[in-house]
Structures are given as structure tokens and as C-alpha cells.
Amino acid sequence: MKVWIPHPEGRELLGEIPDGVTVEIAPAPDRLPSDPAGVRFWVPPFLAQAAAVPLAADLPDLRVVQLLSAGAEVWAGRLSAQVALCDARGVHDSSTSEWVVTAILSHFRRFPVFARAQARHEWSYDRVNPTDELAGKRVLVVGAGSIGAATRARLAPFEVGLTMVARTARSAEGVYGVDDLPALLPEADVVVLLVPLTDATRGLVGAAFLAAMPDGALLVNAARGPVVDTDALLAEVSTGRIAAALDVTEPEPLPAGHPLWDLPNVLLTPHVAGSVRGLMPRAYRLAGEQLRRFVAGTPLINEVIDGY
């Protein structure tokens, strides 16, 4: 049985390899080997996922695609029924939730303003002091999965009011459903997006969603760019009424001349919320566990059903 992985260092990071399993570095997505038979477990690359998807159809023995990413939107619905698609739920929790907290704190404590002042060699004490603070703010987290839970845990010590929203309400857990957003948005100082990209969430944040946010609110997108209508966001943040912190955009990468780059109330990072030094060990630890489950006939975890 063959296993394909994208990184040479992944062999060691996978942990114990079951007997009869051969781990190989996968070829480039556009370079199918002459004999693709025997590949039953595939860990595709972080990058070039869209290019890799068609290759799955040419692997006759493939049974598991284990992603290293939390999002599965590129793959969902595009594999044969005999192939299990599993995402990397849990792998990106700490890194992405750290980014969310950093972005929120940077906004309220005006770090981007101070960074620009430093570049000008300007002591900006009188111009921006005092700053706002996170304590006492009302934070609405849209997406109550594992990253949402990690974000809630990291925000809790900051003395904020936290409200969680999921696809459907979970009353026993105090989690609201997306249908409750029109009533919740006007009360939120910060709205954090952590939903997967699906047909239901594409364009979720449009003009009406943004208009419902109160003056001075912050939108934080650590989900996927298409969850937000870029034109609607640009129209709203251009007025200065609300602010945004974006790790993802639509389109992505954001073109050099796009007006979002120049708005002082927009913080942009290049899709790096999950990119930390501990990512690879965590990702391959999960892949190794899944491989051993598959060989042993034990049910896999993190299987993607209907895009979730």
C-alpha cells in the first residue's frame, strides 16, 4: 500500500508507519506517474490544492484524502464515493485563534497606527493617546467549530462578552444559529468570522450584514475571502463607519492596486493565520493517526460530510 505526502520531512513526522505501508513524496499535480496504482492514502499539499483535485480521479486505488488544511471547500463534492475526505480539524485551532486575538488587540490598541508612525520616526503619543481597549467589548464569533471554541477560550480572560453562532442553534450550549444574526449583529463591537466556505456561507457577509453592525464595530475575517462580499465591505469601510481585520480576501492574493490596501481602518495579513512553526508537526501527527486508523480498519475522524 502506498501513501503519498507532499513534504519529505513528513515521513518522520507521521510517526510509526504500519507494516506493508510505503510512504512516498507525491509527484507534482500535473505529473502523474506512469503507474498510479496502489496509492490508497493521499495527503495533498497546502498550496496548489485546486490543481491537485483532478489527480484523484486517476488514482484507482485511492480511498482516503487527508487534508492538511481546515477548509475543504476545494475538495468537497469532487471525489468519488469510495474516497473518504478528511480535513485537519484541530490542527489550526491555536494558531488561527492566536491571530484573531492579535488582530483584535492590534485594532483597539492602535498598533497599525503606531507602526506607521514608527516608519516616519514620529513619536505619536499626543495624536492617538489614549487608545481603546478590548475589556468590556461584546464579541460575536460566527463559527462555533473547533477554531471558534479555541478563540472563545483565548478571548475569555479579556473580560469580554462572548456570543457564539453556528449553522444551527444549540440551545443547551448557549450557541445561536445564523438565523439569529440580524438580532445579534447590532449588539456586537467585534464580529469574528470562522465559518467554512460552503454554498450557505458564500457571500454571508453582504451589505445587509455589514449595515446591521453598529458604528465603530470591527469585522475580523479568518475564514475564507468569499464569505464576505468584497464590494459591500469596501463600500462600508470606506466611510470609516466600521473597521476590518482581514487574513483572507476575495480575490486572493489581493491585487496590488486594490483600494482595501490604503484604508487606515483595514488591517491586512496575507492568509497567514494558520502559518506557524508548530503547524507541520501537528498536521502530520493527525495524518499519521489517520493512516494507522485506516490500516487497522478503525473509523476515521474529521470526515467531511456535505462540505462540513
URVEN-V614969 format. One record per residue. N is the residue number from 1. RES is the residue in one small letter. PHI is phi as a letter, one per 30 degrees, with the letter a starting at -180 (NA if undefined). NEAR is the number of other C-alpha atoms within 10 Angstrom. D_LAST is the distance of its C-alpha to the last C-alpha in whole Angstrom. Layout:
n = <N,N>
res = <RES,RES>
phi = <PHI,PHI>
near = <NEAR,NEAR>
d_last = <D_LAST,D_LAST>
This chain:
n = <1,2,3,4,5,6,7,8,9,10,11,12,13,14,15,16,17,18,19,20,21,22,23,24,25,26,27,28,29,30,31,32,33,34,35,36,37,38,39,40,41,42,43,44,45,46,47,48,49,50,51,52,53,54,55,56,57,58,59,60,61,62,63,64,65,66,67,68,69,70,71,72,73,74,75,76,77,78,79,80,81,82,83,84,85,86,87,88,89,90,91,92,93,94,95,96,97,98,99,100,101,102,103,104,105,106,107,108,109,110,111,112,113,114,115,116,117,118,119,120,121,122,123,124,125,126,127,128,129,130,131,132,133,134,135,136,137,138,139,140,141,142,143,144,145,146,147,148,149,150,151,152,153,154,155,156,157,158,159,160,161,162,163,164,165,166,167,168,169,170,171,172,173,174,175,176,177,178,179,180,181,182,183,184,185,186,187,188,189,190,191,192,193,194,195,196,197,198,199,200,201,202,203,204,205,206,207,208,209,210,211,212,213,214,215,216,217,218,219,220,221,222,223,224,225,226,227,228,229,230,231,232,233,234,235,236,237,238,239,240,241,242,243,244,245,246,247,248,249,250,251,252,253,254,255,256,257,258,259,260,261,262,263,264,265,266,267,268,269,270,271,272,273,274,275,276,277,278,279,280,281,282,283,284,285,286,287,288,289,290,291,292,293,294,295,296,297,298,299,300,301,302,303,304,305,306,307,308>
res = <m,k,v,w,i,p,h,p,e,g,r,e,l,l,g,e,i,p,d,g,v,t,v,e,i,a,p,a,p,d,r,l,p,s,d,p,a,g,v,r,f,w,v,p,p,f,l,a,q,a,a,a,v,p,l,a,a,d,l,p,d,l,r,v,v,q,l,l,s,a,g,a,e,v,w,a,g,r,l,s,a,q,v,a,l,c,d,a,r,g,v,h,d,s,s,t,s,e,w,v,v,t,a,i,l,s,h,f,r,r,f,p,v,f,a,r,a,q,a,r,h,e,w,s,y,d,r,v,n,p,t,d,e,l,a,g,k,r,v,l,v,v,g,a,g,s,i,g,a,a,t,r,a,r,l,a,p,f,e,v,g,l,t,m,v,a,r,t,a,r,s,a,e,g,v,y,g,v,d,d,l,p,a,l,l,p,e,a,d,v,v,v,l,l,v,p,l,t,d,a,t,r,g,l,v,g,a,a,f,l,a,a,m,p,d,g,a,l,l,v,n,a,a,r,g,p,v,v,d,t,d,a,l,l,a,e,v,s,t,g,r,i,a,a,a,l,d,v,t,e,p,e,p,l,p,a,g,h,p,l,w,d,l,p,n,v,l,l,t,p,h,v,a,g,s,v,r,g,l,m,p,r,a,y,r,l,a,g,e,q,l,r,r,f,v,a,g,t,p,l,i,n,e,v,i,d,g,y>
phi = <NA,c,b,c,b,c,b,e,d,d,e,d,d,d,i,d,c,d,e,i,c,c,c,b,d,d,d,e,e,c,b,d,d,d,b,d,d,j,d,c,b,b,c,d,d,d,d,i,d,d,d,d,e,e,d,e,d,c,c,d,c,d,b,b,c,c,d,c,c,d,d,b,d,d,c,e,i,c,c,d,d,d,c,d,c,b,c,c,e,j,d,c,e,d,d,d,d,d,d,e,d,d,d,d,d,d,d,d,c,i,e,e,d,d,d,d,d,d,d,c,h,c,d,c,e,d,d,b,c,d,d,d,b,d,e,i,d,c,c,c,c,c,k,c,d,d,d,d,d,d,d,e,d,d,d,e,d,d,i,c,c,c,b,c,b,b,e,b,d,b,e,d,c,i,c,d,c,d,d,d,e,e,d,d,e,d,c,c,d,b,c,c,c,b,d,d,d,b,e,d,c,d,i,e,c,c,d,d,e,d,d,d,d,d,e,i,d,c,c,c,c,c,c,b,e,d,d,c,d,d,d,d,d,d,d,d,d,d,d,i,d,b,b,b,b,b,c,b,b,b,d,b,d,d,e,e,c,d,d,d,e,c,d,d,c,b,c,c,b,d,h,c,e,c,d,b,d,d,d,d,e,d,d,d,d,d,d,d,d,d,e,d,d,d,d,d,i,d,e,d,c,i,d,d,b,h,i,c>
near = <14,18,19,19,23,18,16,12,13,21,19,13,18,22,16,12,16,13,8,8,15,14,18,17,16,20,13,14,17,10,9,13,11,6,9,15,14,14,22,21,26,26,21,22,17,10,11,11,16,12,12,17,17,15,15,22,12,14,17,12,18,23,20,24,22,26,25,25,20,21,22,21,19,15,21,17,14,14,18,12,9,10,16,18,26,27,23,23,21,17,24,24,20,19,20,24,25,17,19,24,19,12,26,24,16,18,23,15,18,18,14,17,16,17,12,12,14,12,8,9,9,11,10,13,10,7,8,12,10,10,10,12,15,20,14,11,17,18,24,23,24,24,22,24,19,18,24,23,16,19,24,21,13,15,21,11,9,14,12,15,15,16,18,23,26,20,17,13,16,14,9,6,8,10,19,20,17,18,13,13,15,13,10,17,20,16,17,25,21,25,24,25,25,26,26,20,21,20,11,11,16,17,18,19,19,16,18,11,17,22,17,16,22,16,14,13,22,26,25,24,24,27,26,24,22,19,26,24,18,19,11,18,21,17,12,17,20,18,11,14,15,22,24,27,21,24,23,24,23,15,11,12,11,16,11,8,8,10,11,22,14,11,16,14,22,22,20,18,14,12,17,13,23,21,13,12,9,13,16,17,16,18,23,26,18,24,27,22,16,22,26,18,15,16,15,10,9,11,10,17,15,19,18,19,11,9,18,16>
d_last = <28,27,25,24,23,24,26,29,29,26,28,30,26,25,27,29,29,29,32,32,29,30,28,29,28,26,28,27,25,28,30,29,32,34,33,29,29,28,25,23,20,20,18,18,20,18,20,21,17,18,21,20,18,21,22,20,22,25,24,25,25,21,19,16,15,14,13,15,13,10,9,8,9,12,11,8,11,14,15,17,16,18,16,13,10,10,9,12,10,14,16,16,16,20,20,18,19,23,22,21,24,27,26,27,30,31,31,33,35,36,35,35,38,40,38,40,43,43,43,46,48,48,48,46,47,49,46,43,44,43,39,37,35,31,33,33,30,27,24,21,18,15,12,12,10,12,13,14,16,18,19,20,22,24,25,26,30,30,31,29,27,24,21,18,15,12,10,13,16,17,20,21,20,21,18,18,16,15,18,20,20,23,25,24,24,28,28,26,28,25,21,19,15,13,10,7,9,8,11,11,11,13,17,16,19,22,25,25,23,25,28,27,27,30,33,32,29,26,23,21,18,17,13,14,17,16,15,18,21,23,27,26,25,29,31,30,30,33,35,35,33,30,29,26,25,22,21,19,21,21,23,22,25,26,30,33,34,31,33,30,32,35,34,35,32,29,28,27,25,24,21,22,20,19,22,24,26,25,21,23,24,21,18,21,21,18,18,22,20,18,21,23,21,21,24,25,23,21,17,15,13,9,8,5,5,6,4,0>
